Amino acid sequence: SNAPTCEPFDEIDIIIIVDESGSVGAANYEILKLALYSFVRDLPFGSNAVRIGLIEFSGISDLENQLLGDPYPNTNLKDVAIQDTIDLDDYNEATKGDLLNYILDLNYSAPRCGNSADPACAPIESQYTGLNERLYTCISCSMQYMLDEYFPTPGNVANNSVGVLRERFLLFIGDGVPTRGNPLDPQVPTQQLRAAYPFKFIFVPITGNTGFDESIFGTAYDDTIDTTLVVDDYSNLNNTLRDINFNCL
């Protein structure tokens, strides 16, 4: 009887931001994909209900100097840190099955992480062959990409059926502490993104990596993050996503 009463709304956009850097590991990434599959499968889907977008990011290594020149970024982020994307109008209620299959087919393409004896650190895609450094977790790259390219793409910003901007949620799932310092600190691009394209931010940290918490977004994280849902292990991610009530956020 004490449960909050929340106004229902159906026409929302959910953009899932997925960390696929070396700290995740291939086994955990498979668990993550299954959790995303179940989460999306159970949503009311379509242009008059929920639309799903996705940003899959990792980081930078030998391309660091290209990325960090002046102005930043001075190279296409999709060539450096953004591994895969799904636009919000790519799928509809008739093609939801195709979206679910796409999620299951996402590749874990993080490069080797410095321990050649660990099979999970071996390069999977040829583009990473020969990289021996630990890859940066470039959270700022995901935010900068959405600001520069994702939301300016036609269809990724839309009104609902009564002509009002669709409610927008960013669902961030990750476990990798970003490289500190300007311009890799995610605080500034996240705040700029929110100012340009208002959203509610759901932060889902997988806490196996010490230091991965709200503080990565700087001292102003209270103005950036609306909801934090801490998950202690990837095996519990499915239950956490299932229990999100978007009407109450």
BAMIVO-632126 format. One record per residue: residue in three letters; x, y, z of N, C-alpha, C in turn; residue number from 1. Coordinates in nm, 2 decimals. Atoms other than C-alpha are relative to their C-alpha. Layout:
REC  kenu    n.px    n.py    n.pz   ca.px   ca.py   ca.pz    c.px    c.py    c.pz  lummar
REC   ALA       X       Y       Z       X       Y       Z       X       Y       Z     NUM
...
***
This chain:
REC  kenu    n.px    n.py    n.pz   ca.px   ca.py   ca.pz    c.px    c.py    c.pz  lummar
REC   SER    0.08   -0.12    0.00    0.00    0.00    0.00    0.09    0.13    0.00       1
REC   ASN   -0.09   -0.12    0.00    0.30    0.23    0.04    0.08    0.01   -0.13       2
REC   ALA   -0.08   -0.01    0.12    0.43    0.17   -0.31   -0.04    0.13   -0.07       3
REC   PRO    0.02   -0.13    0.07    0.47    0.49   -0.51   -0.10   -0.01   -0.12       4
REC   THR    0.09   -0.01    0.12    0.20    0.59   -0.76    0.07    0.08   -0.11       5
REC   CYS   -0.08   -0.06    0.11    0.37    0.67   -1.09   -0.09    0.01   -0.12       6
REC   GLU    0.08   -0.02    0.13    0.21    0.82   -1.40    0.05   -0.09   -0.11       7
REC   PRO   -0.05    0.09    0.10    0.23    0.56   -1.67    0.02    0.08   -0.13       8
REC   PHE   -0.02   -0.06    0.14    0.37    0.66   -2.01    0.07   -0.12   -0.08       9
REC   ASP   -0.04    0.11    0.09    0.44    0.43   -2.30    0.11    0.04   -0.10      10
REC   GLU   -0.09   -0.04    0.11    0.63    0.63   -2.56    0.13    0.05    0.05      11
REC   ILE   -0.13   -0.04   -0.05    0.99    0.63   -2.43    0.11   -0.05   -0.09      12
REC   ASP   -0.12    0.05    0.07    1.33    0.59   -2.58    0.10   -0.04    0.10      13
REC   ILE   -0.10    0.05   -0.09    1.59    0.38   -2.40    0.13   -0.03   -0.08      14
REC   ILE   -0.13    0.02    0.07    1.95    0.40   -2.52    0.09   -0.07    0.10      15
REC   ILE   -0.08    0.09   -0.09    2.16    0.12   -2.37    0.15    0.03   -0.04      16
REC   ILE   -0.14   -0.02    0.02    2.53    0.21   -2.33    0.08   -0.11    0.06      17
REC   VAL   -0.06    0.12   -0.05    2.74   -0.10   -2.30    0.15    0.01   -0.01      18
REC   ASP   -0.14    0.01   -0.01    3.10   -0.13   -2.19    0.05   -0.13   -0.05      19
REC   GLU   -0.06    0.13    0.04    3.29   -0.40   -2.38    0.15    0.01    0.00      20
REC   SER   -0.15    0.00   -0.01    3.64   -0.31   -2.28    0.06   -0.12    0.07      21
REC   GLY   -0.07    0.13   -0.04    3.90   -0.56   -2.16   -0.04   -0.04    0.14      22
REC   SER    0.03    0.04   -0.13    3.79   -0.55   -1.80   -0.13   -0.09    0.01      23
REC   VAL    0.13    0.08   -0.01    3.45   -0.71   -1.88    0.03   -0.15   -0.01      24
REC   GLY   -0.03    0.14    0.02    3.59   -1.04   -2.02   -0.11   -0.07   -0.09      25
REC   ALA    0.10    0.07    0.10    3.43   -1.27   -2.28   -0.11   -0.07    0.07      26
REC   ALA    0.10    0.07   -0.06    3.24   -1.48   -2.04   -0.11    0.09    0.06      27
REC   ASN    0.09   -0.09   -0.06    3.08   -1.19   -1.86   -0.08    0.07   -0.11      28
REC   TYR    0.07   -0.07    0.11    3.00   -1.03   -2.20   -0.12   -0.08   -0.05      29
REC   GLU    0.11    0.08    0.04    2.79   -1.33   -2.29   -0.12    0.00    0.10      30
REC   ILE    0.10   -0.02   -0.10    2.60   -1.30   -1.96   -0.07    0.13   -0.02      31
REC   LEU    0.05   -0.14    0.02    2.55   -0.93   -2.03   -0.10   -0.01   -0.12      32
REC   LYS    0.09    0.00    0.12    2.40   -1.00   -2.38   -0.13   -0.08    0.03      33
REC   LEU    0.12    0.08   -0.03    2.16   -1.26   -2.24   -0.09    0.09    0.09      34
REC   ALA    0.08   -0.08   -0.09    2.04   -1.01   -1.97   -0.06    0.11   -0.09      35
REC   LEU    0.06   -0.10    0.09    1.99   -0.74   -2.25   -0.11   -0.06   -0.08      36
REC   TYR    0.10    0.07    0.08    1.80   -0.99   -2.46   -0.13   -0.02    0.08      37
REC   SER    0.12    0.02   -0.08    1.56   -1.07   -2.17   -0.07    0.13    0.03      38
REC   PHE    0.06   -0.13   -0.03    1.52   -0.70   -2.09   -0.07    0.05   -0.11      39
REC   VAL    0.06   -0.06    0.12    1.44   -0.59   -2.44   -0.12   -0.09   -0.04      40
REC   ARG    0.11    0.09    0.04    1.22   -0.90   -2.51   -0.13    0.03    0.08      41
REC   ASP    0.11   -0.02   -0.08    0.99   -0.81   -2.22   -0.06    0.14   -0.01      42
REC   LEU    0.05   -0.14    0.01    0.94   -0.44   -2.31   -0.11    0.01   -0.11      43
REC   PRO    0.10   -0.03    0.11    0.63   -0.32   -2.50    0.07    0.08   -0.10      44
REC   PHE   -0.10   -0.05    0.09    0.80   -0.23   -2.82   -0.07    0.06   -0.12      45
REC   GLY    0.05   -0.06    0.12    0.73    0.00   -3.11    0.00    0.15    0.00      46
REC   SER    0.00   -0.14    0.00    0.70    0.36   -3.22   -0.10    0.07    0.09      47
REC   ASN    0.09   -0.05   -0.09    0.40    0.41   -3.00    0.02   -0.06    0.14      48
REC   ALA   -0.04    0.06   -0.13    0.57    0.23   -2.71    0.14    0.03    0.03      49
REC   VAL   -0.15   -0.01   -0.03    0.94    0.17   -2.64    0.08   -0.01   -0.12      50
REC   ARG   -0.11    0.01    0.11    1.22    0.24   -2.89    0.13   -0.03    0.07      51
REC   ILE   -0.13    0.03   -0.06    1.56    0.09   -2.82    0.11    0.04   -0.09      52
REC   GLY   -0.13   -0.03    0.06    1.90    0.22   -2.91    0.11   -0.06    0.08      53
REC   LEU   -0.11    0.06   -0.07    2.24    0.10   -2.83    0.13    0.06   -0.04      54
REC   ILE   -0.14   -0.05    0.02    2.60    0.23   -2.80    0.09   -0.10    0.07      55
REC   GLU   -0.10    0.10   -0.05    2.87   -0.04   -2.76    0.14    0.07   -0.01      56
REC   PHE   -0.13   -0.07    0.00    3.21    0.12   -2.66    0.10   -0.08    0.07      57
REC   SER   -0.11    0.06   -0.08    3.55    0.01   -2.55    0.09    0.12    0.03      58
REC   GLY   -0.09   -0.11   -0.03    3.84    0.26   -2.57    0.10    0.02   -0.10      59
REC   ILE   -0.10   -0.03    0.10    4.16    0.36   -2.73    0.13   -0.05    0.05      60
REC   SER   -0.13    0.05   -0.04    4.52    0.24   -2.73    0.10    0.07   -0.10      61
REC   ASP   -0.10   -0.06    0.09    4.76    0.31   -3.02   -0.06    0.12   -0.08      62
REC   LEU    0.06   -0.12    0.07    4.51    0.56   -3.17   -0.01    0.12    0.09      63
REC   GLU    0.02   -0.10   -0.10    4.54    0.77   -2.86    0.04    0.14   -0.05      64
REC   ASN   -0.05   -0.13    0.05    4.74    1.05   -3.03   -0.09    0.06   -0.10      65
REC   GLN    0.09   -0.05    0.10    4.49    1.07   -3.31   -0.12    0.06    0.07      66
REC   LEU    0.12   -0.04   -0.07    4.20    1.11   -3.06    0.02    0.12    0.08      67
REC   LEU   -0.01   -0.10   -0.10    4.35    1.34   -2.81    0.07    0.13   -0.05      68
REC   GLY   -0.06   -0.12    0.06    4.49    1.61   -3.05   -0.10    0.12    0.02      69
REC   ASP    0.08   -0.12   -0.01    4.35    1.96   -3.07   -0.06    0.03   -0.13      70
REC   PRO    0.10    0.01   -0.10    4.06    1.99   -3.12   -0.03   -0.15    0.03      71
REC   TYR    0.05    0.13   -0.04    3.92    1.69   -2.93   -0.14   -0.02   -0.03      72
REC   PRO   -0.09    0.11    0.06    3.82    1.45   -3.07    0.03    0.04   -0.15      73
REC   ASN   -0.04   -0.04    0.13    4.01    1.50   -3.39    0.01   -0.12   -0.10      74
REC   THR    0.02    0.12    0.09    3.92    1.16   -3.54   -0.14   -0.05    0.03      75
REC   ASN    0.14    0.05   -0.01    3.59    0.98   -3.59    0.00   -0.10    0.12      76
REC   LEU    0.01    0.09   -0.12    3.50    0.82   -3.26   -0.04   -0.14   -0.04      77
REC   LYS    0.03    0.13    0.04    3.35    0.53   -3.45    0.12   -0.08   -0.05      78
REC   ASP   -0.12    0.07    0.04    3.69    0.45   -3.58    0.09   -0.04    0.12      79
REC   VAL   -0.09    0.01   -0.11    3.84    0.45   -3.23   -0.06   -0.08    0.11      80
REC   ALA    0.06    0.05   -0.13    3.61    0.36   -2.94   -0.14   -0.06   -0.01      81
REC   ILE    0.14    0.04    0.02    3.26    0.30   -3.07    0.00   -0.12   -0.08      82
REC   GLN   -0.01    0.12    0.08    3.23   -0.06   -3.17   -0.13   -0.04   -0.07      83
REC   ASP    0.12    0.03    0.07    2.86   -0.09   -3.26   -0.11    0.10    0.05      84
REC   THR    0.11   -0.09   -0.03    2.54    0.12   -3.26   -0.13   -0.05   -0.05      85
REC   ILE    0.13    0.03    0.05    2.17    0.07   -3.30   -0.08    0.14    0.01      86
REC   ASP    0.08   -0.12   -0.01    1.96    0.38   -3.39   -0.14   -0.03    0.05      87
REC   LEU    0.13    0.02   -0.06    1.63    0.43   -3.23   -0.11   -0.04   -0.09      88
REC   ASP    0.11    0.04    0.10    1.43    0.39   -3.55    0.05   -0.12   -0.09      89
REC   ASP   -0.05    0.12    0.08    1.63    0.08   -3.68   -0.10   -0.11    0.01      90
REC   TYR    0.09    0.11   -0.02    1.37   -0.16   -3.54   -0.14    0.05    0.05      91
REC   ASN    0.14   -0.03   -0.05    0.99   -0.16   -3.48   -0.06   -0.12    0.05      92
REC   GLU    0.07    0.11   -0.06    0.73   -0.39   -3.34    0.00   -0.12   -0.10      93
REC   ALA    0.00    0.11    0.09    0.74   -0.60   -3.66    0.14   -0.07   -0.01      94
REC   THR   -0.14    0.06    0.02    1.12   -0.65   -3.65    0.07   -0.01    0.14      95
REC   LYS   -0.05    0.02   -0.13    1.16   -0.69   -3.27    0.09   -0.12    0.01      96
REC   GLY   -0.08    0.12    0.00    1.29   -1.04   -3.33    0.13    0.02   -0.06      97
REC   ASP   -0.13   -0.03    0.07    1.56   -0.91   -3.56    0.09    0.08    0.10      98
REC   LEU   -0.08   -0.07   -0.10    1.67   -0.67   -3.28    0.05   -0.09    0.11      99
REC   LEU   -0.04    0.09   -0.10    1.68   -0.95   -3.03    0.12   -0.09   -0.05     100
REC   ASN   -0.11    0.08    0.06    1.90   -1.16   -3.26    0.13    0.09   -0.02     101
REC   TYR   -0.11   -0.09    0.01    2.12   -0.85   -3.32    0.08    0.01    0.13     102
REC   ILE   -0.06   -0.01   -0.13    2.18   -0.82   -2.95    0.08   -0.13    0.03     103
REC   LEU   -0.07    0.13   -0.03    2.27   -1.19   -2.92    0.13   -0.01   -0.08     104
REC   ASP   -0.12    0.02    0.09    2.52   -1.15   -3.21    0.10    0.11    0.03     105
REC   LEU   -0.11   -0.10   -0.03    2.71   -0.85   -3.06    0.13   -0.07    0.03     106
REC   ASN   -0.13    0.06   -0.02    3.08   -0.93   -3.07    0.07    0.06    0.12     107
REC   TYR   -0.10   -0.05   -0.10    3.31   -0.90   -2.77    0.13    0.01   -0.07     108
REC   SER   -0.12   -0.02    0.09    3.60   -0.74   -2.96    0.11    0.07    0.07     109
REC   ALA   -0.11   -0.07   -0.07    3.81   -0.60   -2.68    0.14   -0.07   -0.03     110
REC   PRO   -0.13    0.05    0.03    4.18   -0.64   -2.75    0.07   -0.07    0.12     111
REC   ARG   -0.08    0.07   -0.11    4.44   -0.83   -2.55    0.02    0.11    0.11     112
REC   CYS   -0.01   -0.10   -0.11    4.47   -0.67   -2.21    0.14   -0.01    0.08     113
REC   GLY   -0.13    0.00   -0.06    4.84   -0.73   -2.14    0.05   -0.13    0.06     114
REC   ASN   -0.04    0.13   -0.05    4.83   -1.08   -2.02   -0.02   -0.11   -0.11     115
REC   SER    0.01    0.09    0.12    4.90   -1.30   -2.32   -0.03   -0.15    0.04     116
REC   ALA    0.03    0.14   -0.05    4.86   -1.62   -2.10   -0.15   -0.01    0.02     117
REC   ASP    0.14    0.01   -0.03    4.49   -1.53   -2.04   -0.08   -0.01   -0.14     118
REC   PRO    0.07    0.01    0.13    4.27   -1.66   -2.33   -0.10    0.12   -0.02     119
REC   ALA    0.09   -0.11    0.02    4.02   -1.38   -2.26    0.06    0.12   -0.04     120
REC   CYS   -0.07   -0.12    0.04    4.28   -1.13   -2.34    0.05    0.00   -0.14     121
REC   ALA   -0.05    0.02    0.14    4.36   -1.26   -2.69   -0.09    0.09   -0.09     122
REC   PRO    0.08   -0.08    0.09    4.25   -1.03   -2.97   -0.09   -0.09   -0.08     123
REC   ILE    0.10    0.07    0.07    3.94   -1.14   -3.14   -0.02    0.05   -0.15     124
REC   GLU    0.02   -0.05    0.14    3.91   -0.91   -3.44    0.14    0.05   -0.05     125
REC   SER   -0.13   -0.03    0.06    4.20   -0.85   -3.68    0.05    0.14    0.03     126
REC   GLN   -0.03   -0.14   -0.02    4.19   -0.47   -3.62    0.08    0.02    0.13     127
REC   TYR   -0.07   -0.02   -0.13    4.34   -0.53   -3.27    0.13   -0.08    0.00     128
REC   THR   -0.12    0.08    0.00    4.62   -0.77   -3.37    0.12    0.09    0.03     129
REC   GLY   -0.12   -0.07   -0.03    4.94   -0.66   -3.21   -0.01    0.11    0.11     130
REC   LEU    0.01   -0.10   -0.11    4.80   -0.43   -2.95    0.02   -0.07    0.14     131
REC   ASN   -0.04    0.07   -0.12    4.96   -0.53   -2.62   -0.03    0.09    0.13     132
REC   GLU    0.03   -0.09   -0.11    4.86   -0.23   -2.40   -0.15   -0.03    0.05     133
REC   ARG    0.13    0.01   -0.05    4.56   -0.24   -2.17   -0.08    0.11   -0.06     134
REC   LEU    0.08   -0.10    0.07    4.28   -0.06   -2.35   -0.06    0.10    0.10     135
REC   TYR    0.08   -0.10   -0.08    4.14    0.26   -2.20   -0.15   -0.03    0.00     136
REC   THR    0.14    0.00    0.01    3.78    0.25   -2.10   -0.05    0.14   -0.02     137
REC   CYS    0.03   -0.14    0.04    3.67    0.56   -2.28   -0.15    0.03    0.01     138
REC   ILE    0.14   -0.03   -0.02    3.34    0.64   -2.13   -0.03    0.14   -0.06     139
REC   SER    0.02   -0.13    0.06    3.38    1.00   -2.24   -0.02   -0.01   -0.15     140
REC   CYS    0.02    0.02    0.14    3.40    0.87   -2.60   -0.14   -0.03   -0.03     141
REC   SER    0.14    0.03    0.02    3.05    0.72   -2.57   -0.09    0.12    0.01     142
REC   MET    0.08   -0.12   -0.02    2.91    1.05   -2.44    0.02    0.10   -0.11     143
REC   GLN   -0.03   -0.10    0.11    3.09    1.26   -2.70   -0.06   -0.05   -0.13     144
REC   TYR    0.06    0.05    0.12    2.98    1.03   -2.98   -0.15    0.03   -0.01     145
REC   MET    0.15   -0.02    0.00    2.61    1.06   -2.88   -0.02    0.15   -0.02     146
REC   LEU    0.02   -0.14    0.02    2.65    1.44   -2.86    0.03    0.04   -0.15     147
REC   ASP   -0.04   -0.04    0.13    2.83    1.47   -3.20   -0.07   -0.06   -0.11     148
REC   GLU    0.05    0.08    0.12    2.67    1.20   -3.41   -0.13   -0.07    0.03     149
REC   TYR    0.12    0.09   -0.01    2.41    0.98   -3.25   -0.13    0.08    0.00     150
REC   PHE    0.13   -0.07   -0.01    2.14    1.22   -3.15   -0.02    0.10   -0.12     151
REC   PRO    0.03   -0.07    0.12    2.19    1.45   -3.45   -0.04   -0.08   -0.12     152
REC   THR    0.05    0.09    0.11    2.11    1.15   -3.67   -0.15    0.00   -0.01     153
REC   PRO    0.14   -0.01    0.02    1.76    1.19   -3.81   -0.07   -0.13    0.06     154
REC   GLY    0.07    0.11   -0.05    1.52    0.96   -3.62    0.03   -0.03    0.15     155
REC   ASN   -0.04    0.03   -0.14    1.71    0.95   -3.29   -0.05    0.10    0.10     156
REC   VAL    0.08   -0.10   -0.08    1.52    1.25   -3.16   -0.14    0.01   -0.06     157
REC   ALA    0.14    0.01    0.05    1.14    1.22   -3.20   -0.10    0.04    0.10     158
REC   ASN    0.12   -0.03   -0.09    0.81    1.34   -3.06   -0.09   -0.12    0.01     159
REC   ASN    0.10    0.11   -0.01    0.54    1.12   -2.93   -0.12    0.03   -0.07     160
REC   SER    0.12   -0.01    0.09    0.19    1.08   -3.07   -0.08    0.13    0.03     161
REC   VAL    0.06   -0.13   -0.02    0.08    1.41   -2.91    0.09    0.12   -0.02     162
REC   GLY   -0.09   -0.11    0.04    0.37    1.61   -3.04    0.10    0.05    0.11     163
REC   VAL   -0.10   -0.04   -0.10    0.58    1.62   -2.72    0.12   -0.09   -0.01     164
REC   LEU   -0.12    0.07    0.01    0.94    1.51   -2.71   -0.01   -0.13    0.08     165
REC   ARG    0.01    0.13   -0.07    0.96    1.14   -2.62    0.09    0.00    0.12     166
REC   GLU   -0.08    0.01   -0.12    1.09    1.07   -2.27    0.12   -0.09   -0.04     167
REC   ARG   -0.12    0.06    0.04    1.45    0.96   -2.30    0.08   -0.05    0.12     168
REC   PHE   -0.08    0.06   -0.11    1.66    0.73   -2.08    0.13   -0.05   -0.05     169
REC   LEU   -0.13    0.07    0.03    2.03    0.64   -2.09    0.02   -0.10    0.11     170
REC   LEU   -0.02    0.11   -0.09    2.09    0.30   -1.94    0.15   -0.04   -0.02     171
REC   PHE   -0.15    0.02    0.01    2.47    0.28   -1.87    0.04   -0.13    0.08     172
REC   ILE   -0.04    0.12   -0.07    2.61   -0.07   -1.79    0.15   -0.02   -0.03     173
REC   GLY   -0.14    0.02    0.02    2.98   -0.12   -1.73    0.07   -0.03    0.13     174
REC   ASP   -0.08    0.03   -0.12    3.26   -0.21   -1.49    0.14    0.06   -0.01     175
REC   GLY   -0.14   -0.05    0.02    3.57   -0.02   -1.62    0.02    0.14    0.04     176
REC   VAL   -0.03   -0.13   -0.04    3.72    0.28   -1.45    0.06    0.08   -0.12     177
REC   PRO   -0.05   -0.08    0.12    3.78    0.55   -1.72    0.14    0.06    0.03     178
REC   THR   -0.13   -0.08   -0.02    4.12    0.71   -1.77   -0.04    0.14    0.04     179
REC   ARG    0.02   -0.13   -0.06    4.13    1.02   -1.57    0.06    0.12   -0.08     180
REC   GLY   -0.06   -0.11    0.06    4.20    1.37   -1.69   -0.06    0.05   -0.13     181
REC   ASN    0.05   -0.06    0.12    4.08    1.61   -1.96    0.08   -0.05   -0.12     182
REC   PRO    0.15    0.00    0.03    3.96    1.52   -2.22   -0.06   -0.13    0.02     183
REC   LEU    0.06    0.13   -0.01    3.90    1.16   -2.12   -0.10   -0.01    0.12     184
REC   ASP    0.09    0.00   -0.11    3.71    1.24   -1.80   -0.14    0.01   -0.06     185
REC   PRO    0.14    0.00    0.06    3.34    1.17   -1.88   -0.09    0.11    0.06     186
REC   GLN    0.09   -0.10   -0.06    3.20    1.45   -1.66   -0.04    0.10   -0.10     187
REC   VAL    0.04   -0.11    0.08    3.21    1.73   -1.91   -0.09   -0.04   -0.12     188
REC   PRO    0.08    0.04    0.11    3.08    1.55   -2.22   -0.14   -0.05    0.04     189
REC   THR    0.13    0.04   -0.05    2.80    1.39   -2.01   -0.09    0.12    0.03     190
REC   GLN    0.08   -0.11   -0.03    2.69    1.72   -1.88   -0.04    0.08   -0.13     191
REC   GLN    0.04   -0.06    0.13    2.70    1.87   -2.23   -0.10   -0.07   -0.07     192
REC   LEU    0.10    0.09    0.07    2.50    1.58   -2.37   -0.13    0.02    0.07     193
REC   ARG    0.12   -0.01   -0.07    2.24    1.62   -2.10   -0.06    0.14   -0.03     194
REC   ALA    0.05   -0.14    0.03    2.21    2.00   -2.17   -0.06    0.01   -0.14     195
REC   ALA    0.04    0.00    0.14    2.17    1.94   -2.54   -0.12   -0.09   -0.03     196
REC   TYR    0.10    0.10    0.02    1.95    1.63   -2.53   -0.04   -0.06    0.13     197
REC   PRO    0.03    0.04   -0.14    1.78    1.60   -2.19   -0.04   -0.15    0.01     198
REC   PHE    0.03    0.14   -0.03    1.76    1.25   -2.05    0.00   -0.03    0.15     199
REC   LYS   -0.02    0.05   -0.14    1.73    1.05   -1.73    0.10   -0.11   -0.01     200
REC   PHE   -0.12    0.09    0.00    2.05    0.86   -1.65   -0.01   -0.11    0.10     201
REC   ILE    0.00    0.12   -0.08    2.03    0.51   -1.51    0.14   -0.06    0.00     202
REC   PHE   -0.14    0.04   -0.01    2.38    0.41   -1.39    0.00   -0.14    0.06     203
REC   VAL   -0.01    0.14   -0.05    2.44    0.03   -1.35    0.14   -0.04    0.01     204
REC   PRO   -0.14    0.04   -0.01    2.79   -0.03   -1.22    0.01   -0.14    0.05     205
REC   ILE   -0.04    0.13   -0.05    2.92   -0.38   -1.19    0.12    0.01    0.09     206
REC   THR   -0.09   -0.05   -0.10    3.12   -0.35   -0.88    0.12   -0.09    0.02     207
REC   GLY   -0.12    0.08   -0.01    3.39   -0.61   -0.93    0.12    0.07   -0.01     208
REC   ASN   -0.11   -0.08    0.03    3.62   -0.34   -1.04    0.01    0.12    0.10     209
REC   THR   -0.01   -0.10   -0.11    3.73   -0.13   -0.74    0.01    0.15   -0.06     210
REC   GLY    0.00   -0.13    0.04    3.66    0.24   -0.79   -0.10    0.04   -0.11     211
REC   PHE    0.10   -0.03    0.10    3.39    0.21   -1.05   -0.13    0.03    0.07     212
REC   ASP    0.12   -0.04   -0.07    3.11    0.41   -0.89   -0.04    0.14   -0.06     213
REC   GLU    0.05   -0.13    0.05    2.93    0.75   -0.93    0.11    0.10   -0.01     214
REC   SER   -0.10   -0.11   -0.01    3.25    0.94   -0.86    0.07    0.01   -0.14     215
REC   ILE   -0.07   -0.01    0.13    3.38    0.86   -1.22   -0.06    0.12   -0.08     216
REC   PHE    0.06   -0.12    0.07    3.14    1.14   -1.33    0.03    0.13    0.07     217
REC   GLY   -0.04   -0.12   -0.06    3.31    1.39   -1.11   -0.08    0.04    0.12     218
REC   THR    0.07   -0.04   -0.12    3.19    1.59   -0.82   -0.15    0.04   -0.02     219
REC   ALA    0.14   -0.04    0.03    2.87    1.69   -1.00   -0.09   -0.11   -0.04     220
REC   TYR    0.08    0.11    0.05    2.74    1.34   -1.05   -0.14    0.01    0.05     221
REC   ASP    0.14   -0.01   -0.05    2.43    1.43   -0.84   -0.09    0.07   -0.11     222
REC   ASP    0.08   -0.07    0.10    2.33    1.65   -1.13    0.00   -0.08   -0.13     223
REC   THR   -0.01    0.08    0.12    2.41    1.38   -1.39   -0.08   -0.13    0.01     224
REC   ILE    0.06    0.13   -0.02    2.28    1.05   -1.25   -0.13    0.01    0.08     225
REC   ASP    0.13    0.00   -0.06    1.92    1.00   -1.17   -0.02   -0.12    0.09     226
REC   THR    0.02    0.13   -0.07    1.93    0.64   -1.05    0.12   -0.08   -0.01     227
REC   THR   -0.11    0.09    0.00    2.21    0.41   -0.95   -0.05   -0.13    0.05     228
REC   LEU    0.04    0.13   -0.04    2.15    0.04   -0.94    0.13   -0.09    0.00     229
REC   VAL   -0.13    0.07   -0.01    2.46   -0.14   -0.81   -0.02   -0.15   -0.01     230
REC   VAL    0.01    0.15    0.02    2.51   -0.50   -0.93    0.14   -0.05    0.04     231
REC   ASP   -0.12    0.06   -0.05    2.77   -0.71   -0.75    0.07   -0.10   -0.09     232
REC   ASP   -0.05    0.10    0.09    2.82   -0.96   -1.03   -0.09    0.00   -0.13     233
REC   TYR    0.08    0.00    0.13    2.72   -0.99   -1.40   -0.11   -0.10    0.01     234
REC   SER    0.11    0.10   -0.01    2.51   -1.30   -1.30   -0.12    0.06    0.06     235
REC   ASN    0.12   -0.06   -0.06    2.27   -1.07   -1.11   -0.05    0.12   -0.09     236
REC   LEU    0.05   -0.11    0.09    2.23   -0.82   -1.40   -0.14   -0.02   -0.05     237
REC   ASN    0.13    0.03    0.05    1.93   -0.99   -1.54   -0.11    0.05    0.09     238
REC   ASN    0.11   -0.04   -0.10    1.72   -0.94   -1.22    0.00    0.15    0.02     239
REC   THR    0.00   -0.14   -0.01    1.83   -0.58   -1.19   -0.07    0.07   -0.11     240
REC   LEU    0.07   -0.07    0.12    1.72   -0.48   -1.54   -0.15   -0.03    0.00     241
REC   ARG    0.14    0.04    0.00    1.40   -0.67   -1.51   -0.09    0.08    0.10     242
REC   ASP    0.08   -0.07   -0.10    1.30   -0.47   -1.20    0.00    0.15   -0.02     243
REC   ILE    0.01   -0.14    0.03    1.35   -0.13   -1.35   -0.14    0.05   -0.03     244
REC   ASN    0.13   -0.06    0.03    1.03    0.07   -1.34    0.02    0.14   -0.06     245
REC   PHE   -0.03   -0.13    0.06    1.07    0.35   -1.59   -0.10    0.10    0.03     246
REC   ASN    0.11   -0.10   -0.03    0.74    0.51   -1.49    0.03    0.07    0.13     247
REC   CYS   -0.02   -0.06   -0.13    0.88    0.58   -1.14    0.14    0.07    0.00     248
REC   LEU   -0.13   -0.07    0.00    1.22    0.73   -1.25   -0.01    0.15   -0.03     249
***
